[in-house]
Amino acid sequence: MDLRQIRYFVAVAERGGFAAAASTLNVAQSALSRHVKELEAELGGALLERGARGVSVTESGKVLLARGRWLLGTVDDIKAEVRTENREPSGTVRIGAPPSLGDILYPPLAQTFVKQFPRVRLELNEGLTENASERLLRGELDLAIVTTPPPNDHLDYELLMVEQVFLIGPARDPLLKRGRLTRKEFDALPSAVAPLSRNPFPSTMLCAVRVDNSTPMKRMVASGLGYALLPFSGIHQEVAAGALSAALLPWMRAERVLALPRGRPVSRATREAIAVLKTICRALINEGIILTAPAGSTGGRMKEPR
């Protein structure tokens, strides 16, 4: 039994006769009849009842007709998907990322897509984890990069990288001059500037201001208002320019995670965006702009160790 035999049988059954099916398929009626007889012989019984007014389907033929329609439909779907994969991707990809990552990922992502995938339109958004997750669930984003997200039954996660976390302060801050803080020094810190959506500082610390964007956060810290936490990817320019001081907090981690709506089909354009983002991240790690946690380090989350 092969697909051609099944397709011939379904055509005869649906059109009620060999002549009509042969005309539709552009196949000789004798060849069509021969293939159906071979199929009946293989399956051990009649699939069609021949009569003066055409053919009707037997009980066993009804089983094959139902399964055959499903099988042929599946084959057609596979062909359509493969043809789509072979064509140049198109459509719109809506992406969300925290500002600290969007600043370094979005420009090379856009440059790559303009050159390689000119039929794809990118919509690049910035937002913290809670906001990006909500927009994914509402269908307003196709893909988001979130930071240490909580479990969600409606989202699929894939770990992109685990970044080291730094305490940032104003330029030439004496507390941060060694480039690394102990836990005791960290616990003694004064007021902090924290993300609006989630406060990664210990509960004993006073959060003087909470903001939803890393740019004003860094400006407030530079002015001496307090300290803040960010991965190095979000502060590398300011540290290089001497506008901010930074000290590593060895026990803290920031998981950067790709999030997709569970159960929603992923377009080829979105898959291409994911592949490009991964390539960009590897390049930035090699350049020292993204500092990842050492291999085999424990924790893996932006939280205090127990």
Beta strands, then each sheet from edge to edge (+ up, - down):
strand 1: 48-51
strand 2: 54-57
strand 3: 91-97
strand 4: 120-126
strand 5: 143-147
strand 6: 155-170
strand 7: 192-195
strand 8: 207-211
strand 9: 228-231
strand 10: 244-261
sheet 1: 1+ 2-
sheet 2: 4+ 3+ 5+ 10- 6+ 9-
sheet 3: 7+ 8+
end
